[in-house]
């Protein structure tokens, strides 16, 4: 999968939000876009999802101009995307529009409801659920669209930390299994560290990009942008640990998680 953005600009009420932004993501399936509030990261997500039209520049997916049907997007507030009163009807909505037969729809719903641990909620009313439960439902609905590119704009924000990590792991597995590019737009650095590639946005421009060691070792840059260094990076620094390769750091992260 290849996403290429060339010289993208976008103005809103004469204010330039995205400023000649260019980036490439090649052969990466789970990436994050980070930045402080008003940095332009959510606007960039909407432009990639074709919900806003750029003033200039281009967005290419696998060397072709991106189309709205290529992309699914889940926002921070899931209530804005809920269209049905019952959970099972909300989940069935996308699949019914694909003319899938009823038995296959139920099979698909049950599989993902079990995977995301919401099977007990299928007959509940959506207005009875917590924000985190609704976020899970909208994430599942987005997967039913079978997108080539999935954007999660703070879409795990309402989940508890342990549950959030479970959802991230499910999505990472989905991205690699289905060859789908997932872009996680977040200010949660402890989640961003799960990414294969991280893009730091500031003032509508790409400020830095790379793997999480390359990004999160730049403490001054993160501090200047009011972003918190992930706790694992702080621990490694406090313990005076040096990592020569990304694999070394990943191995250390796995050991820490096992201890916790």
Buried (B, 14 or more C-beta within 10 A) or exposed (E): BBBBBBEBBBEEEEEBBBBBBEBEBEEBBBBBBBBBEEBBBBBBBBBBBBEBEBEEBEBBBEEEEBEEEBBBBBBBBBEEBBEBEEBBEBBBBBBEEEEBEEEEBBEBBBEBBEBBBBEEBBEBEBEEBEBBBBBBBBBBBBBBBEBBBBBBBBBBBBBEEEBBBBBBEBBBEBBEEBEBBBBBBBBBBBBBBBBBBBBBBBBBBBBBBBBBBEBBBBEEBBEEBEBBBBEBBEEBEEEEEEBEEBEEBBEBBEEEEEEE
